[in-house]
Amino acid sequence: MTRRPQPKARSIPRSTATIFTIVVSSESAPISALSDGQILFKVDRFALTSNNFPYAAAGDLLNYWGFFPRPDRWGRIPAMAFGDVIDSHHSDVEVGARCFGFFPMSRTS
């Protein structure tokens, strides 16, 4: 059996969020070097709830698209998730730490 490649990120069109077209990107964008104070997480799991989509529909009104901005017309829906620190340039956060919080629906953040 051939395994399909796992998606890297999920995005929806910001201007028509009520349509909820989901775009699954399989291309991998290069991860740039971290600056001082930055942390790179591998997103392990996220929770998709009934709140995610109404917030996305409100979009810019709630600055929902500002949490994890993209340079194009697409938006990344934030969700509560677990993430593991895979790189850290922050003195208080060690590689390997597991965190729970607001993450984009992506493999890394």
Jmol script that loads the backbone (N, CA, C; Angstrom):
load data "model"
ATOM      1  N   MET A   1       0.835  -1.168   0.000  1.00  0.00           N
ATOM      2  CA  MET A   1       0.000   0.000   0.000  1.00  0.00           C
ATOM      3  C   MET A   1       0.889   1.242   0.000  1.00  0.00           C
ATOM      4  N   THR A   2       0.592   2.173  -0.880  1.00  0.00           N
ATOM      5  CA  THR A   2       1.349   3.421  -0.958  1.00  0.00           C
ATOM      6  C   THR A   2       0.762   4.429   0.015  1.00  0.00           C
ATOM      7  N   ARG A   3       1.613   5.014   0.823  1.00  0.00           N
ATOM      8  CA  ARG A   3       1.150   6.023   1.779  1.00  0.00           C
ATOM      9  C   ARG A   3       1.153   7.389   1.117  1.00  0.00           C
ATOM     10  N   ARG A   4       0.092   8.136   1.348  1.00  0.00           N
ATOM     11  CA  ARG A   4       0.019   9.499   0.835  1.00  0.00           C
ATOM     12  C   ARG A   4       0.898  10.397   1.684  1.00  0.00           C
ATOM     13  N   PRO A   5       1.520  11.414   1.076  1.00  0.00           N
ATOM     14  CA  PRO A   5       2.329  12.341   1.869  1.00  0.00           C
ATOM     15  C   PRO A   5       1.448  13.090   2.861  1.00  0.00           C
ATOM     16  N   GLN A   6       1.962  13.296   4.054  1.00  0.00           N
ATOM     17  CA  GLN A   6       1.227  14.012   5.083  1.00  0.00           C
ATOM     18  C   GLN A   6       1.239  15.505   4.792  1.00  0.00           C
ATOM     19  N   PRO A   7       0.109  16.179   4.985  1.00  0.00           N
ATOM     20  CA  PRO A   7       0.074  17.619   4.739  1.00  0.00           C
ATOM     21  C   PRO A   7       0.926  18.372   5.737  1.00  0.00           C
ATOM     22  N   LYS A   8       1.470  19.491   5.304  1.00  0.00           N
ATOM     23  CA  LYS A   8       2.330  20.301   6.157  1.00  0.00           C
ATOM     24  C   LYS A   8       1.569  21.442   6.819  1.00  0.00           C
ATOM     25  N   ALA A   9       0.576  22.016   6.140  1.00  0.00           N
ATOM     26  CA  ALA A   9      -0.160  23.143   6.693  1.00  0.00           C
ATOM     27  C   ALA A   9      -1.559  23.182   6.102  1.00  0.00           C
ATOM     28  N   ARG A  10      -2.473  23.736   6.857  1.00  0.00           N
ATOM     29  CA  ARG A  10      -3.846  23.877   6.401  1.00  0.00           C
ATOM     30  C   ARG A  10      -4.194  25.356   6.391  1.00  0.00           C
ATOM     31  N   SER A  11      -4.772  25.800   5.294  1.00  0.00           N
ATOM     32  CA  SER A  11      -5.122  27.208   5.151  1.00  0.00           C
ATOM     33  C   SER A  11      -6.479  27.328   4.481  1.00  0.00           C
ATOM     34  N   ILE A  12      -7.153  28.441   4.759  1.00  0.00           N
ATOM     35  CA  ILE A  12      -8.405  28.738   4.091  1.00  0.00           C
ATOM     36  C   ILE A  12      -8.315  30.142   3.515  1.00  0.00           C
ATOM     37  N   PRO A  13      -9.127  30.466   2.485  1.00  0.00           N
ATOM     38  CA  PRO A  13      -9.078  31.817   1.931  1.00  0.00           C
ATOM     39  C   PRO A  13      -9.667  32.813   2.917  1.00  0.00           C
ATOM     40  N   ARG A  14      -8.927  33.847   3.251  1.00  0.00           N
ATOM     41  CA  ARG A  14      -9.354  34.823   4.250  1.00  0.00           C
ATOM     42  C   ARG A  14     -10.605  35.577   3.838  1.00  0.00           C
ATOM     43  N   SER A  15     -10.706  35.966   2.585  1.00  0.00           N
ATOM     44  CA  SER A  15     -11.821  36.803   2.144  1.00  0.00           C
ATOM     45  C   SER A  15     -13.139  36.043   2.042  1.00  0.00           C
ATOM     46  N   THR A  16     -13.080  34.737   1.957  1.00  0.00           N
ATOM     47  CA  THR A  16     -14.293  33.936   1.826  1.00  0.00           C
ATOM     48  C   THR A  16     -14.319  32.845   2.877  1.00  0.00           C
ATOM     49  N   ALA A  17     -14.013  33.208   4.104  1.00  0.00           N
ATOM     50  CA  ALA A  17     -13.902  32.207   5.163  1.00  0.00           C
ATOM     51  C   ALA A  17     -15.213  31.480   5.415  1.00  0.00           C
ATOM     52  N   THR A  18     -16.334  32.059   5.010  1.00  0.00           N
ATOM     53  CA  THR A  18     -17.601  31.364   5.206  1.00  0.00           C
ATOM     54  C   THR A  18     -17.743  30.172   4.269  1.00  0.00           C
ATOM     55  N   ILE A  19     -16.941  30.126   3.214  1.00  0.00           N
ATOM     56  CA  ILE A  19     -16.968  28.991   2.294  1.00  0.00           C
ATOM     57  C   ILE A  19     -16.165  27.828   2.870  1.00  0.00           C
ATOM     58  N   PHE A  20     -15.139  28.116   3.613  1.00  0.00           N
ATOM     59  CA  PHE A  20     -14.291  27.121   4.258  1.00  0.00           C
ATOM     60  C   PHE A  20     -13.662  26.137   3.296  1.00  0.00           C
ATOM     61  N   THR A  21     -13.102  26.652   2.240  1.00  0.00           N
ATOM     62  CA  THR A  21     -12.290  25.833   1.367  1.00  0.00           C
ATOM     63  C   THR A  21     -10.976  25.592   2.086  1.00  0.00           C
ATOM     64  N   ILE A  22     -10.612  24.361   2.261  1.00  0.00           N
ATOM     65  CA  ILE A  22      -9.377  24.055   2.976  1.00  0.00           C
ATOM     66  C   ILE A  22      -8.316  23.660   1.967  1.00  0.00           C
ATOM     67  N   VAL A  23      -7.185  24.303   2.055  1.00  0.00           N
ATOM     68  CA  VAL A  23      -6.061  24.011   1.181  1.00  0.00           C
ATOM     69  C   VAL A  23      -5.016  23.284   2.004  1.00  0.00           C
ATOM     70  N   VAL A  24      -4.630  22.123   1.534  1.00  0.00           N
ATOM     71  CA  VAL A  24      -3.599  21.355   2.218  1.00  0.00           C
ATOM     72  C   VAL A  24      -2.342  21.441   1.383  1.00  0.00           C
ATOM     73  N   SER A  25      -1.313  22.002   1.985  1.00  0.00           N
ATOM     74  CA  SER A  25      -0.054  22.210   1.284  1.00  0.00           C
ATOM     75  C   SER A  25       0.910  21.091   1.629  1.00  0.00           C
ATOM     76  N   SER A  26       1.468  20.456   0.609  1.00  0.00           N
ATOM     77  CA  SER A  26       2.432  19.393   0.879  1.00  0.00           C
ATOM     78  C   SER A  26       3.862  19.854   0.667  1.00  0.00           C
ATOM     79  N   GLU A  27       4.021  21.067   0.128  1.00  0.00           N
ATOM     80  CA  GLU A  27       5.385  21.545  -0.048  1.00  0.00           C
ATOM     81  C   GLU A  27       5.928  22.037   1.284  1.00  0.00           C
ATOM     82  N   SER A  28       7.187  21.899   1.449  1.00  0.00           N
ATOM     83  CA  SER A  28       7.823  22.281   2.702  1.00  0.00           C
ATOM     84  C   SER A  28       8.597  23.576   2.511  1.00  0.00           C
ATOM     85  N   ALA A  29       8.180  24.599   3.227  1.00  0.00           N
ATOM     86  CA  ALA A  29       8.912  25.867   3.176  1.00  0.00           C
ATOM     87  C   ALA A  29      10.145  25.751   4.058  1.00  0.00           C
ATOM     88  N   PRO A  30      11.249  26.323   3.632  1.00  0.00           N
ATOM     89  CA  PRO A  30      12.444  26.260   4.476  1.00  0.00           C
ATOM     90  C   PRO A  30      12.222  27.038   5.770  1.00  0.00           C
ATOM     91  N   ILE A  31      12.753  26.512   6.845  1.00  0.00           N
ATOM     92  CA  ILE A  31      12.652  27.172   8.141  1.00  0.00           C
ATOM     93  C   ILE A  31      13.883  28.037   8.310  1.00  0.00           C
ATOM     94  N   SER A  32      13.656  29.322   8.482  1.00  0.00           N
ATOM     95  CA  SER A  32      14.785  30.242   8.621  1.00  0.00           C
ATOM     96  C   SER A  32      15.390  30.121  10.014  1.00  0.00           C
ATOM     97  N   ALA A  33      16.608  30.593  10.150  1.00  0.00           N
ATOM     98  CA  ALA A  33      17.297  30.551  11.441  1.00  0.00           C
ATOM     99  C   ALA A  33      16.531  31.396  12.450  1.00  0.00           C
ATOM    100  N   LEU A  34      16.503  30.926  13.675  1.00  0.00           N
ATOM    101  CA  LEU A  34      15.802  31.648  14.734  1.00  0.00           C
ATOM    102  C   LEU A  34      16.610  32.842  15.207  1.00  0.00           C
ATOM    103  N   SER A  35      15.899  33.886  15.574  1.00  0.00           N
ATOM    104  CA  SER A  35      16.524  35.055  16.190  1.00  0.00           C
ATOM    105  C   SER A  35      16.504  34.872  17.703  1.00  0.00           C
ATOM    106  N   ASP A  36      17.224  35.715  18.415  1.00  0.00           N
ATOM    107  CA  ASP A  36      17.221  35.656  19.877  1.00  0.00           C
ATOM    108  C   ASP A  36      15.792  35.765  20.396  1.00  0.00           C
ATOM    109  N   GLY A  37      15.460  34.886  21.341  1.00  0.00           N
ATOM    110  CA  GLY A  37      14.141  34.901  21.959  1.00  0.00           C
ATOM    111  C   GLY A  37      13.095  34.080  21.235  1.00  0.00           C
ATOM    112  N   GLN A  38      13.420  33.548  20.045  1.00  0.00           N
ATOM    113  CA  GLN A  38      12.445  32.774  19.284  1.00  0.00           C
ATOM    114  C   GLN A  38      12.537  31.289  19.610  1.00  0.00           C
ATOM    115  N   ILE A  39      11.413  30.600  19.398  1.00  0.00           N
ATOM    116  CA  ILE A  39      11.296  29.166  19.667  1.00  0.00           C
ATOM    117  C   ILE A  39      10.637  28.520  18.453  1.00  0.00           C
ATOM    118  N   LEU A  40      11.092  27.327  18.080  1.00  0.00           N
ATOM    119  CA  LEU A  40      10.462  26.571  17.002  1.00  0.00           C
ATOM    120  C   LEU A  40       9.797  25.340  17.608  1.00  0.00           C
ATOM    121  N   PHE A  41       8.511  25.182  17.323  1.00  0.00           N
ATOM    122  CA  PHE A  41       7.735  24.058  17.838  1.00  0.00           C
ATOM    123  C   PHE A  41       7.390  23.093  16.720  1.00  0.00           C
ATOM    124  N   LYS A  42       7.347  21.816  17.056  1.00  0.00           N
ATOM    125  CA  LYS A  42       6.737  20.805  16.197  1.00  0.00           C
ATOM    126  C   LYS A  42       5.348  20.595  16.783  1.00  0.00           C
ATOM    127  N   VAL A  43       4.325  20.930  16.009  1.00  0.00           N
ATOM    128  CA  VAL A  43       2.952  20.801  16.490  1.00  0.00           C
ATOM    129  C   VAL A  43       2.581  19.327  16.480  1.00  0.00           C
ATOM    130  N   ASP A  44       2.206  18.819  17.649  1.00  0.00           N
ATOM    131  CA  ASP A  44       1.901  17.401  17.795  1.00  0.00           C
ATOM    132  C   ASP A  44       0.433  17.118  17.487  1.00  0.00           C
ATOM    133  N   ARG A  45      -0.460  17.794  18.173  1.00  0.00           N
ATOM    134  CA  ARG A  45      -1.898  17.604  17.987  1.00  0.00           C
ATOM    135  C   ARG A  45      -2.593  18.934  18.199  1.00  0.00           C
ATOM    136  N   PHE A  46      -3.675  19.136  17.476  1.00  0.00           N
ATOM    137  CA  PHE A  46      -4.474  20.323  17.739  1.00  0.00           C
ATOM    138  C   PHE A  46      -5.940  19.925  17.828  1.00  0.00           C
ATOM    139  N   ALA A  47      -6.705  20.744  18.521  1.00  0.00           N
ATOM    140  CA  ALA A  47      -8.133  20.503  18.692  1.00  0.00           C
ATOM    141  C   ALA A  47      -8.906  21.423  17.758  1.00  0.00           C
ATOM    142  N   LEU A  48      -9.741  20.843  16.951  1.00  0.00           N
ATOM    143  CA  LEU A  48     -10.616  21.605  16.079  1.00  0.00           C
ATOM    144  C   LEU A  48     -11.990  21.611  16.737  1.00  0.00           C
ATOM    145  N   THR A  49     -12.469  22.801  17.105  1.00  0.00           N
ATOM    146  CA  THR A  49     -13.742  22.910  17.813  1.00  0.00           C
ATOM    147  C   THR A  49     -14.730  23.743  17.009  1.00  0.00           C
ATOM    148  N   SER A  50     -15.940  23.810  17.514  1.00  0.00           N
ATOM    149  CA  SER A  50     -16.967  24.608  16.838  1.00  0.00           C
ATOM    150  C   SER A  50     -16.640  26.095  16.868  1.00  0.00           C
ATOM    151  N   ASN A  51     -15.741  26.535  17.728  1.00  0.00           N
ATOM    152  CA  ASN A  51     -15.360  27.948  17.787  1.00  0.00           C
ATOM    153  C   ASN A  51     -14.411  28.357  16.666  1.00  0.00           C
ATOM    154  N   ASN A  52     -13.593  27.453  16.174  1.00  0.00           N
ATOM    155  CA  ASN A  52     -12.577  27.814  15.193  1.00  0.00           C
ATOM    156  C   ASN A  52     -13.162  28.474  13.946  1.00  0.00           C
ATOM    157  N   PHE A  53     -14.224  27.927  13.406  1.00  0.00           N
ATOM    158  CA  PHE A  53     -14.750  28.438  12.143  1.00  0.00           C
ATOM    159  C   PHE A  53     -15.530  29.745  12.276  1.00  0.00           C
ATOM    160  N   PRO A  54     -16.363  29.956  13.314  1.00  0.00           N
ATOM    161  CA  PRO A  54     -16.969  31.292  13.455  1.00  0.00           C
ATOM    162  C   PRO A  54     -15.922  32.388  13.652  1.00  0.00           C
ATOM    163  N   TYR A  55     -14.867  32.092  14.398  1.00  0.00           N
ATOM    164  CA  TYR A  55     -13.794  33.079  14.555  1.00  0.00           C
ATOM    165  C   TYR A  55     -13.141  33.369  13.204  1.00  0.00           C
ATOM    166  N   ALA A  56     -12.950  32.330  12.411  1.00  0.00           N
ATOM    167  CA  ALA A  56     -12.365  32.530  11.079  1.00  0.00           C
ATOM    168  C   ALA A  56     -13.298  33.362  10.205  1.00  0.00           C
ATOM    169  N   ALA A  57     -14.602  33.140  10.325  1.00  0.00           N
ATOM    170  CA  ALA A  57     -15.560  33.917   9.538  1.00  0.00           C
ATOM    171  C   ALA A  57     -15.511  35.396   9.918  1.00  0.00           C
ATOM    172  N   ALA A  58     -15.263  35.691  11.201  1.00  0.00           N
ATOM    173  CA  ALA A  58     -15.122  37.081  11.652  1.00  0.00           C
ATOM    174  C   ALA A  58     -13.790  37.659  11.186  1.00  0.00           C
ATOM    175  N   GLY A  59     -12.809  36.780  10.986  1.00  0.00           N
ATOM    176  CA  GLY A  59     -11.523  37.127  10.381  1.00  0.00           C
ATOM    177  C   GLY A  59     -10.843  38.370  10.894  1.00  0.00           C
ATOM    178  N   ASP A  60     -10.712  39.365  10.023  1.00  0.00           N
ATOM    179  CA  ASP A  60      -9.981  40.585  10.346  1.00  0.00           C
ATOM    180  C   ASP A  60     -10.663  41.411  11.430  1.00  0.00           C
ATOM    181  N   LEU A  61     -11.974  41.287  11.573  1.00  0.00           N
ATOM    182  CA  LEU A  61     -12.699  42.030  12.599  1.00  0.00           C
ATOM    183  C   LEU A  61     -12.140  41.720  13.988  1.00  0.00           C
ATOM    184  N   LEU A  62     -11.782  40.475  14.225  1.00  0.00           N
ATOM    185  CA  LEU A  62     -11.214  40.052  15.511  1.00  0.00           C
ATOM    186  C   LEU A  62      -9.692  39.936  15.468  1.00  0.00           C
ATOM    187  N   ASN A  63      -9.093  40.349  14.352  1.00  0.00           N
ATOM    188  CA  ASN A  63      -7.651  40.183  14.120  1.00  0.00           C
ATOM    189  C   ASN A  63      -7.248  38.711  14.201  1.00  0.00           C
ATOM    190  N   TYR A  64      -8.163  37.839  13.830  1.00  0.00           N
ATOM    191  CA  TYR A  64      -7.917  36.398  13.887  1.00  0.00           C
ATOM    192  C   TYR A  64      -6.784  35.986  12.959  1.00  0.00           C
ATOM    193  N   TRP A  65      -6.686  36.661  11.808  1.00  0.00           N
ATOM    194  CA  TRP A  65      -5.636  36.327  10.841  1.00  0.00           C
ATOM    195  C   TRP A  65      -4.293  36.907  11.250  1.00  0.00           C
ATOM    196  N   GLY A  66      -4.257  37.736  12.259  1.00  0.00           N
ATOM    197  CA  GLY A  66      -3.004  38.334  12.713  1.00  0.00           C
ATOM    198  C   GLY A  66      -2.175  37.436  13.610  1.00  0.00           C
ATOM    199  N   PHE A  67      -2.769  36.365  14.148  1.00  0.00           N
ATOM    200  CA  PHE A  67      -2.016  35.476  15.034  1.00  0.00           C
ATOM    201  C   PHE A  67      -0.876  34.777  14.300  1.00  0.00           C
ATOM    202  N   PHE A  68      -1.161  34.239  13.137  1.00  0.00           N
ATOM    203  CA  PHE A  68      -0.162  33.525  12.334  1.00  0.00           C
ATOM    204  C   PHE A  68      -0.281  34.009  10.891  1.00  0.00           C
ATOM    205  N   PRO A  69       0.177  35.240  10.616  1.00  0.00           N
ATOM    206  CA  PRO A  69      -0.038  35.848   9.299  1.00  0.00           C
ATOM    207  C   PRO A  69       0.690  35.120   8.175  1.00  0.00           C
ATOM    208  N   ARG A  70       0.095  35.220   7.008  1.00  0.00           N
ATOM    209  CA  ARG A  70       0.691  34.710   5.776  1.00  0.00           C
ATOM    210  C   ARG A  70       0.809  35.874   4.817  1.00  0.00           C
ATOM    211  N   PRO A  71       1.750  35.830   3.881  1.00  0.00           N
ATOM    212  CA  PRO A  71       1.935  36.946   2.961  1.00  0.00           C
ATOM    213  C   PRO A  71       0.916  36.988   1.820  1.00  0.00           C
ATOM    214  N   ASP A  72       0.085  35.977   1.692  1.00  0.00           N
ATOM    215  CA  ASP A  72      -0.860  35.924   0.576  1.00  0.00           C
ATOM    216  C   ASP A  72      -2.295  36.075   1.084  1.00  0.00           C
ATOM    217  N   ARG A  73      -3.258  35.706   0.263  1.00  0.00           N
ATOM    218  CA  ARG A  73      -4.664  35.893   0.616  1.00  0.00           C
ATOM    219  C   ARG A  73      -5.230  34.780   1.500  1.00  0.00           C
ATOM    220  N   TRP A  74      -4.420  33.822   1.867  1.00  0.00           N
ATOM    221  CA  TRP A  74      -4.872  32.708   2.688  1.00  0.00           C
ATOM    222  C   TRP A  74      -4.653  33.013   4.159  1.00  0.00           C
ATOM    223  N   GLY A  75      -5.392  32.318   5.014  1.00  0.00           N
ATOM    224  CA  GLY A  75      -5.231  32.495   6.451  1.00  0.00           C
ATOM    225  C   GLY A  75      -5.034  31.158   7.138  1.00  0.00           C
ATOM    226  N   ARG A  76      -4.266  31.171   8.205  1.00  0.00           N
ATOM    227  CA  ARG A  76      -4.027  29.949   8.980  1.00  0.00           C
ATOM    228  C   ARG A  76      -4.874  30.011  10.242  1.00  0.00           C
ATOM    229  N   ILE A  77      -5.735  29.021  10.417  1.00  0.00           N
ATOM    230  CA  ILE A  77      -6.644  29.002  11.553  1.00  0.00           C
ATOM    231  C   ILE A  77      -5.880  28.603  12.811  1.00  0.00           C
ATOM    232  N   PRO A  78      -5.922  29.438  13.840  1.00  0.00           N
ATOM    233  CA  PRO A  78      -5.308  29.066  15.114  1.00  0.00           C
ATOM    234  C   PRO A  78      -6.155  28.009  15.822  1.00  0.00           C
ATOM    235  N   ALA A  79      -5.503  27.170  16.603  1.00  0.00           N
ATOM    236  CA  ALA A  79      -6.194  26.142  17.373  1.00  0.00           C
ATOM    237  C   ALA A  79      -5.396  25.850  18.638  1.00  0.00           C
ATOM    238  N   MET A  80      -6.074  25.351  19.644  1.00  0.00           N
ATOM    239  CA  MET A  80      -5.376  24.909  20.844  1.00  0.00           C
ATOM    240  C   MET A  80      -4.646  23.610  20.495  1.00  0.00           C
ATOM    241  N   ALA A  81      -3.390  23.519  20.918  1.00  0.00           N
ATOM    242  CA  ALA A  81      -2.579  22.381  20.488  1.00  0.00           C
ATOM    243  C   ALA A  81      -1.450  22.097  21.467  1.00  0.00           C
ATOM    244  N   PHE A  82      -0.873  20.922  21.305  1.00  0.00           N
ATOM    245  CA  PHE A  82       0.372  20.570  21.979  1.00  0.00           C
ATOM    246  C   PHE A  82       1.503  20.756  20.983  1.00  0.00           C
ATOM    247  N   GLY A  83       2.607  21.314  21.449  1.00  0.00           N
ATOM    248  CA  GLY A  83       3.780  21.479  20.610  1.00  0.00           C
ATOM    249  C   GLY A  83       5.033  21.126  21.384  1.00  0.00           C
ATOM    250  N   ASP A  84       5.978  20.507  20.709  1.00  0.00           N
ATOM    251  CA  ASP A  84       7.262  20.144  21.312  1.00  0.00           C
ATOM    252  C   ASP A  84       8.333  21.085  20.778  1.00  0.00           C
ATOM    253  N   VAL A  85       9.142  21.627  21.659  1.00  0.00           N
ATOM    254  CA  VAL A  85      10.202  22.555  21.268  1.00  0.00           C
ATOM    255  C   VAL A  85      11.295  21.770  20.549  1.00  0.00           C
ATOM    256  N   ILE A  86      11.554  22.125  19.272  1.00  0.00           N
ATOM    257  CA  ILE A  86      12.609  21.442  18.519  1.00  0.00           C
ATOM    258  C   ILE A  86      13.827  22.335  18.310  1.00  0.00           C
ATOM    259  N   ASP A  87      13.679  23.630  18.584  1.00  0.00           N
ATOM    260  CA  ASP A  87      14.813  24.557  18.563  1.00  0.00           C
ATOM    261  C   ASP A  87      14.436  25.741  19.437  1.00  0.00           C
ATOM    262  N   SER A  88      15.396  26.243  20.185  1.00  0.00           N
ATOM    263  CA  SER A  88      15.098  27.360  21.077  1.00  0.00           C
ATOM    264  C   SER A  88      16.271  28.318  21.166  1.00  0.00           C
ATOM    265  N   HIS A  89      15.958  29.592  20.996  1.00  0.00           N
ATOM    266  CA  HIS A  89      16.923  30.664  21.229  1.00  0.00           C
ATOM    267  C   HIS A  89      16.400  31.550  22.353  1.00  0.00           C
ATOM    268  N   HIS A  90      15.695  30.915  23.284  1.00  0.00           N
ATOM    269  CA  HIS A  90      15.132  31.602  24.446  1.00  0.00           C
ATOM    270  C   HIS A  90      15.760  30.984  25.689  1.00  0.00           C
ATOM    271  N   SER A  91      16.280  31.811  26.569  1.00  0.00           N
ATOM    272  CA  SER A  91      17.022  31.312  27.733  1.00  0.00           C
ATOM    273  C   SER A  91      16.155  30.518  28.711  1.00  0.00           C
ATOM    274  N   ASP A  92      14.841  30.718  28.710  1.00  0.00           N
ATOM    275  CA  ASP A  92      13.972  30.023  29.666  1.00  0.00           C
ATOM    276  C   ASP A  92      13.272  28.796  29.091  1.00  0.00           C
ATOM    277  N   VAL A  93      13.493  28.494  27.815  1.00  0.00           N
ATOM    278  CA  VAL A  93      12.786  27.384  27.174  1.00  0.00           C
ATOM    279  C   VAL A  93      13.796  26.421  26.575  1.00  0.00           C
ATOM    280  N   GLU A  94      13.746  25.168  27.046  1.00  0.00           N
ATOM    281  CA  GLU A  94      14.702  24.155  26.589  1.00  0.00           C
ATOM    282  C   GLU A  94      14.129  23.326  25.443  1.00  0.00           C
ATOM    283  N   VAL A  95      15.004  22.874  24.561  1.00  0.00           N
ATOM    284  CA  VAL A  95      14.615  21.936  23.514  1.00  0.00           C
ATOM    285  C   VAL A  95      14.068  20.686  24.198  1.00  0.00           C
ATOM    286  N   GLY A  96      12.963  20.167  23.690  1.00  0.00           N
ATOM    287  CA  GLY A  96      12.326  18.990  24.267  1.00  0.00           C
ATOM    288  C   GLY A  96      11.143  19.323  25.156  1.00  0.00           C
ATOM    289  N   ALA A  97      11.002  20.586  25.544  1.00  0.00           N
ATOM    290  CA  ALA A  97       9.862  20.975  26.381  1.00  0.00           C
ATOM    291  C   ALA A  97       8.567  20.768  25.598  1.00  0.00           C
ATOM    292  N   ARG A  98       7.533  20.361  26.308  1.00  0.00           N
ATOM    293  CA  ARG A  98       6.210  20.169  25.695  1.00  0.00           C
ATOM    294  C   ARG A  98       5.298  21.282  26.197  1.00  0.00           C
ATOM    295  N   CYS A  99       4.636  21.952  25.274  1.00  0.00           N
ATOM    296  CA  CYS A  99       3.810  23.110  25.629  1.00  0.00           C
ATOM    297  C   CYS A  99       2.399  22.944  25.070  1.00  0.00           C
ATOM    298  N   PHE A 100       1.454  23.562  25.753  1.00  0.00           N
ATOM    299  CA  PHE A 100       0.066  23.591  25.305  1.00  0.00           C
ATOM    300  C   PHE A 100      -0.325  25.041  25.101  1.00  0.00           C
ATOM    301  N   GLY A 101      -0.926  25.354  23.974  1.00  0.00           N
ATOM    302  CA  GLY A 101      -1.317  26.735  23.738  1.00  0.00           C
ATOM    303  C   GLY A 101      -1.920  26.931  22.368  1.00  0.00           C
ATOM    304  N   PHE A 102      -1.885  28.166  21.899  1.00  0.00           N
ATOM    305  CA  PHE A 102      -2.463  28.593  20.639  1.00  0.00           C
ATOM    306  C   PHE A 102      -1.433  28.399  19.532  1.00  0.00           C
ATOM    307  N   PHE A 103      -1.679  27.495  18.596  1.00  0.00           N
ATOM    308  CA  PHE A 103      -0.769  27.195  17.496  1.00  0.00           C
ATOM    309  C   PHE A 103      -1.537  27.252  16.178  1.00  0.00           C
ATOM    310  N   PRO A 104      -0.820  27.434  15.062  1.00  0.00           N
ATOM    311  CA  PRO A 104      -1.495  27.302  13.767  1.00  0.00           C
ATOM    312  C   PRO A 104      -1.662  25.821  13.438  1.00  0.00           C
ATOM    313  N   MET A 105      -2.578  25.521  12.544  1.00  0.00           N
ATOM    314  CA  MET A 105      -2.751  24.137  12.100  1.00  0.00           C
ATOM    315  C   MET A 105      -1.657  23.829  11.089  1.00  0.00           C
ATOM    316  N   SER A 106      -0.483  23.552  11.585  1.00  0.00           N
ATOM    317  CA  SER A 106       0.702  23.294  10.767  1.00  0.00           C
ATOM    318  C   SER A 106       1.570  22.268  11.471  1.00  0.00           C
ATOM    319  N   ARG A 107       2.559  21.773  10.783  1.00  0.00           N
ATOM    320  CA  ARG A 107       3.495  20.845  11.427  1.00  0.00           C
ATOM    321  C   ARG A 107       4.454  21.557  12.356  1.00  0.00           C
ATOM    322  N   THR A 108       4.854  22.768  11.980  1.00  0.00           N
ATOM    323  CA  THR A 108       5.771  23.538  12.820  1.00  0.00           C
ATOM    324  C   THR A 108       5.232  24.949  12.976  1.00  0.00           C
ATOM    325  N   SER A 109       5.704  25.586  14.038  1.00  0.00           N
ATOM    326  CA  SER A 109       5.296  26.968  14.282  1.00  0.00           C
ATOM    327  C   SER A 109       6.432  27.697  14.964  1.00  0.00           C
TER     328      SER A 109
END
end "model"
wireframe off; spacefill off
backbone 0.3
color backbone group
